[in-house]
Amino acid sequence: MKAHPSRPRLLVTEQTPAPAAARTEAASGVLHALDAALDQSHDVKAEVEACAEDLGSANARAKNRIAQGANELPAHQALQDGLAVEERVQGCADDLKQVTDNLARGVDEVKAVEQALVRSRAALAESEEALAVSRSAERHASQRAMHDPKTGLPNRTLFDDRLTQAIAGAERHGWVLAVLFLDLDRFKLVNDTHGHAAGDTVLTAVAERLMRNARDEDTVCRNGGDEFLYLLINPSGREAVARIAALVRQVIGAPIGMGALQLLVTPSIGIALYPEHGMSGQSLIAQADAAMYRAKHLGSGFEFFAPAGLA
């Protein structure tokens, strides 16, 4: 019988659950323990195969001796061989039970860690969803705070902020700015004759036409009532500003359909230039407002600001 050195028993220690902050490491540790248990099962399999090989060798030797004429095997040797193989098989059985227990415990621990990870991922998804809802609510709140609810245009607060930034940029780069102050002529007549719903239709249409014709870098806002402000960033000279003002009057003056009605309004426009007419946003708006009243009084459509002595 082939002699086999005694094999040390392989032990897989029980894994203790990891804290919540280290679930990934815990899962890795449990998987490592499962790998060790599987390695142990391979060792047990090899030992069982060795036992089978030894038993087969013993049987072959016995058959050989009988074939050579031996009538019986030495009883002592046969007993020793049988006891040795039985002891090894019993050891394999014990090891196999331990492997089974370790694997079962490891699988339970992996399931527990996986369930914890699932709960963590669900909590994370809920947190991300809540954060997205919060950000969306914040955006909508900011939209409402900085935009006119009737027309969707920036309101005066946002316009003032952009004008302040534009003046800072113009000072650095030597740009020209133009502030146009628009007031709709005959708007009160629309409200008085056709009602406030018609007036709202006019305001919405004017806002859409201004936005459609404004450049990306420019800003249009509703100042309140039937007044609008239009900021031009670095227009190429006074003549270009005049062309834009004329185009704005033409665009706004096109008929506005409301069912069978064709509503007509035109704006009077006042224009103030930076730095020629003012160095601050407040002064530019005030000068453009004064120029608008002059244009309305003269019926000229639009006017640039001019000091009282030069008007």
Secondary structure, 3 states (H helix, E strand, C coil): CCCCCCCCCCCCCCCCCCCHHHHHHHHHHHHHHHHHHHHHHHHHHHHHHHHHHHHHHHHHHHHHHHHCCCCCCCHHHHHHHHHHHHHHHHHHHHHHHHHHHHHHHHHHHHHHHHHHHHHHHHHHHHHHHHHHHHHHHHHHHHHHHHECCCCCCECHHHHHHHHHHHHHHHHHHCCCEEEEEEEEECHHHHHHHHCHHHHHHHHHHHHHHHHHHCCCCCEEEEEECCEEEEEEECCCCHHHHHHHHHHHHHHHHCCEEECCEEECCEEEEEEEEECCCCCCHHHHHHHHHHHHHHHHHHCCCEEECCCCCCC
